[in-house]
Amino acid sequence: MISQLGRYEVLGELGQGAMGLVYKARDPLIDRVVAIKTINLALALDEKEEFESRFYQEAKAAGRLSHPNIVTIYDVGKNGDVAYIAMEFLEGRELRDIMDDGGLLPIDQVLDIVAQVAQGLSYAHEHDIVHRDVKPSNVMIVRGKHVKITDFGIARMPSSAVQTQTGMVLGSPKYMSPEQVMGKAIDQRSDIFSLGVMLYEMLTGQAPFNGDNVNAIMYQTLNSIPSSPSSLNPEVPEMINFIVAKALAKKVEDRYQNALDLAVDLRACRETLHRYGQKTNSSHAPASGERKLSHAIDVGGRIGTREEEAMASSLAGLSKAFDSTVATLRLAALTASNEDVDELSKTFKIPRPTAEEIIKAAPRQVPPREVGSKKPAKATAQKYDGSLLLLIVLLLILFGIVSMYFF
């Protein structure tokens, strides 16, 4: 093992990266521990130039990004035939390793992890950077309630010196979008499809597109419609089926058009599950029991200002549907019989609202009354008419006083 890379003192080997070894090292100038990704440039001459160009492209792409859900790049350099990138050292685990431990993560945790990845991707896309290789092994779960996206090694930038040749396929077959499989030009919606594949796998324990070889996987990606997640995991609510289906749409125009909309819908879905007390823990753990995240990690990442604004406005169509169903049930509870409310509750598969929720949702001037009551509102109307008449009289008296004063 090498002991020095540029000014960095190598402390140990972390593992094998996509294009070389990854080391744990120390920066003596500021006494900071870093992770260093390397690539051995002593390759065949016909590959060296492309590998080196792509390696520096990763540094340039990720170095432009500053977001809590994206790994931070500190430095780039070259030591003999070894090029390297120094980045923040992440104490945590790859999402791939967590998923491989066995057992499905709780659904609300799955939604939160994927929402954080979507937020990071949204930021990258705003800066014209497409990741191209979104998958669990490129996502780190770290202590401090953060999800980090890593490895922008094959990311595309407008100023990139590495141009993808026609028909050249980059990425991991199981997570490729249809347009990647066909070697077409891609944009941010390709990352959204890949994230949808990851979401499906986390919810069900299996990839939506599988096969004995790469060609079989690619054929399914282009032609197969996977079963809904809830058919494989009964704990998955119906609303999540719609989100997954939209993320995995074959046509880019039918897909989520930006990752922020996906993040907002996932957050809204998660809040809906908590609000109405629906089950969020998967029951499909192996005999040894469900595995938890290392170090009891709570992945409750915070939503940024832009995400909060988007949450307050239109939620990509899907979240409106969630809210409108609940609103319909509350309206029925205010106006219909108890039997009708019970029937709607069964139809929508939503718990019947409590009296407190109905009163809170009702117009402020409406007095509380029994849920499902059919009592007429005649007395209430008379009360409002009397109040209005009194207000008019007071205004006339006030007008008379003002007129006397000035005239």
N, C-alpha and C positions, 0 to 999 in steps of 0.2 A: 504494500500500500504506500502511496506517495505521502510525504509529510508536509509538503508546501505547495500551494497554488497561488502564484503571485505573492501578495502580502499576507494571504490567509494561511493560518496554521491548521492543518487537517487533524481533526480529533478522532475520526472514525468513519466507517462506511455505513451509510443508511440503507443502501439498496441499489437495485438496477433501475435506471430510468429508461425512457423511451429511446434515447440515443446515446446512452453512456451511463457511467456510475454516478451516484449521488452521495456526497460526503457531508458530514457534520464538521464544521470548521469554526475558527474564532478569528474575528477581525481585531488585531492587536491595537489598531489606532483608536478605536472607541470601545474596546473590550466587549464586543457583541458577538453572540453565537449566531451563525448563519448556516443555511443549507446551500451547498454548491452543486449545481448540476453540470456535468461535464460531457464532452463528446471527443472521442479519439479521432483526430484528423488524419492519422496515419492509415488511411483506408486506400482502396484502389483509386487510382487517379481519376477515373471517370465518375466516381461517387463523391470524392472529397469536396469539390466545389459546391455541389448541391447541398450536402450535409452541413457544410460550414455556413452557407448562406441562410439555410433554414434555421440554424441554431441562433445566429445573430438576429434573424427576423423575430424569433420568440422573445429575445431580450428587448428588441425595439417595440414590439407590440405590447407586451405586458408592462414594460417600463413606462408606457404612457398612461397606464391605468392606475387610479388611486381610489379604491373602493373596499369597504370592509369585507366583502365576499370574494375578493380576488387577491391572490398571493402577491406580496409586494416585492418588486425587484430592486436590489440595491446597486449592483455593479456587474460589469461584464469585462472579460479579459481573455488573455491567451498565454499559455505557458508551454513553450515548445510546440509539440503536436497535440496539445490538449487545450481546447477552448472551454471556457467556463462562464457560468452565470451565478452570482451570489444573490440569494434571496432570503426572505424571512424564514427562520426556522420554526416549523409548526409542530407543536406538541399535541399529537392526537393520532387519529387512525384514518386510513383511506376508507371511504364509504364501501368500496368493494370488499375489503376485509370484514367489515361489520356485517354486510349482507351474507358473506360466505360462512359466517359463524353459525348460521342456522337460525330458523325462526324469523317471523316477520316482525318488523318494528311496529309499534302502535301507529294507527292511521294518522292521528293528529301530528305525530312526529314526522312521518313521511311527508305530509303536506307542508310542514314547516321547512324541512330540509330542501325540498324541491322549490319552494317559494324563494328561499334565500339564493339558490343557484340561479333562478330566473331573474332575481333582482341584480345579481352580478352580471349576468349575460346582457340584461337590458342596458346597463351602464356601458359595457364593452361595445354593444351595437350602436349606441349613441355616438361613440367615438370611431365608428366605421370599422370595427374589428369583429370578425366572425371567428369563433373558436374552432369549428370544424371537427372537433373530436370530443364532444361532451359524452361522458360515460362515468360510471361510479369510481373507476380507478383514477380519474382526474378530479375527484372531489375529496377534500379532506374535512373531517369533523374534528374540530379543535376545542380545547378548553377555553372558556371565556364566551360561550354561547355563540360561536361563529361557525359558519360553513365557508370554506375557501375553495375557489376554483383554481386549479393548477394547470400547467402544461399548455401554453399557447404555441407549442412548437410547430404546428401546421396551420396557424391562424393566417387569415388573409387580410392584407391591408392595401389601400389604394396605391401606396408608394412602395409596395413590396417588390424586392428585386427577384424573388422566386415566383415565377409565374406557373400556375398549374396548366399542364399541357392538356390538349383536347383528349378526353377519354381517360385521363389519368385519375385514379381513385385514391383519395386520401381519407383516413379515418378508420374506425373499427367496424367491421361488417354488421354486427348485431345492432349497432346504434346509428347506422347511416340513414339519411333521408332518401326518398326515392330519387330526388334530383342528383344526389351524390352518387348513388348506384349507377345512374345513367351517364355520369361524367358531365353533367350540365353545370352551367354557372349557378352558384348558390348565393344566398343572402342570409339574413338573420333568421329567417323562417326555417332554415335547415337545422340550426341549433335548437329551435323550439321542438322540432320533430324528434331529435335525438334525446332531448330532455323528457319528452313524452314517453319514449321507449323506457327510459330510466325510471320514470314514475310508475309505469305499468309493472315493471319488474319488481319494484319495491313493494307494490300493493299485493302482488300475486305470488311472488317467489319464482316466476319464470318469465323469460323474455317473450314479447309478442310475436317475434319472428325467429323461428328456429329451423335448423336443418343439419344434415350430416356433413355438409361442406359449405364453403363460401357461396358457391353458385346457388345452392338451395335456399340459403338465407336471403340472398339478394332477390331471388324470384319471389319469395314470400313478401318481402318488403314492398315490391312493386305491385303484387296482385292479391295478397291475402288480407282479409279484414279480421283482426284478432277478436276472440271472444271478449265480452265485457268483463272488466275486472271483478265485478260483483258475482259473476257466474263462477269464478274461481275462488273468491274469498267473500263469503256472505256478509262479512262485517263492513264491506265497502258500500257506502250509501249510493243511491242512484245518481245523485248530483255529480259525484266524482266520475261516474261513467261518461257523462256528457263532456266534462273537462278533458278527460283522456282522449275521447273520440275526436274532439276539436284539435287537440295537439297532434294527433296522429293522422290527420286528414291527408290523403294522397296528394291532392291538388293544393299547391301553396296558397291559392286564393281562398280556400276553405279553412285554412289553418289559422291559429292565432297569428295576427300580423305583427305583434311585437311581444317581447318576453314580459314586459311590465303588466300587460293585460292578463297574462297567465298567472303571474305572481299575485295580482290583486284577486283574481277568482279563487286561487288556492287559499289565500288568507280569509276571504269571505266565507268559503266553504268550511274552513276550520273553525271560524267563529260561530257559524251556524250549528255545527256539531256540538260545541260546548254549550251554546245558549239553550238548546233544546234537549240536552242531556242524552244524546244518542251515543251508542257505544263507539269508542275509538280505539280499543285494544283488540288486536287480532287474536283469534283463538287457535291459529294454525301453527303453534309452536311445536317443535319436535318433543320426543319423550323426555329429553333432558331439560326441557323448559325453555321459555323464551329468553334469548340473550339480550342484554341491555347494552347501551353504548358504553364504551370504556370510560372510566373515571366518572360514571354517572353523569354524563354530559347532558345538559339541558340545551337543546338547540333552539331556544326561543329568540331568534334574531329580531331586531327591531326594524320597523318600517321607516324608511326615510321620508322627508317632507314631500317629495314628488309622489311617492307611493301613497301617502296619506291623502293627498289631493285627488289622486286617481280613485282611491277607495270611496271618497266622498261623492264622486261623480259617477258616471256610467261604469259599470263593472263588466265590460266586455260582453254584455248581453246575458250571460249566464246568471250572474248574481242577482240581476233584476228579477229573474224568474223565481229564485229562491225567496226573495222578499215578497213578491206579489202573491205567492201561494199562502204565506203566513198572514199577509194582510187580508186576503179573502176569508180565511178561517176566522180571523178576529171580527171582521165585519159581520159574518154569519152569526157569531156569538152575540153580537149586539142586537141583531134584528130577527134571528130565526129561533125556532124551538130547540129544545135540548136534543131531541131526536135527530133533527137536521144537522146540528153541529156535530154530533157523534158520527153521523154517516160521512160528513165531509172529512172529519179527522181520520177515519179509516181509509177513505179514498186517497187523501194526500199523503198518508203515512206520516203524519206530523202530530205530536202530542197536542191534545186539546188545550187551548190557552187558559190560564188561571184567571180568576176574577180580577186579581190585581193587574195582570197584563192587559186585560180588556179595558179596565178603567183608565189605565195609563195611556192606552192608545186612543181612547175616545176623545172627542172634542172637549175642550176644557170646560165649556159652559154646560155640558150635559151632566146632570146629577147621577151619581152611581146608582145602579139598580141590579137586581138579580140577573145572573147570566142566563140567557135564553128566555127571558121574560117577554110576554106578548102584551104587557099593559100599554094602553094608549098613552100618547104624550100630550093629551089635551090640556091637562093641568099645567104642564111645563110650558106649553105655548102661551096660555093665558098669563103665566108669570112673566114671560118675556115681553108680551104685549104691554102689561102694566108697567114694567121697567122702562120700556121705550117711551110710553106716554109721559112718565115722570121726568125723563131726560129732556123731552121736548119742552115741557112746562118750565123746567129750570133754565133752559137756554133762552126762552122768551123773556123770563124775568131778568136774566142777566143782560139781555139785549136792551130791555127797557131802562135798566139802571145806567148803562153806558150812554144811551141816547140822552137821558136827562142831564148827565154830567157834561156832555159836549155841546148840547144844543139848548 
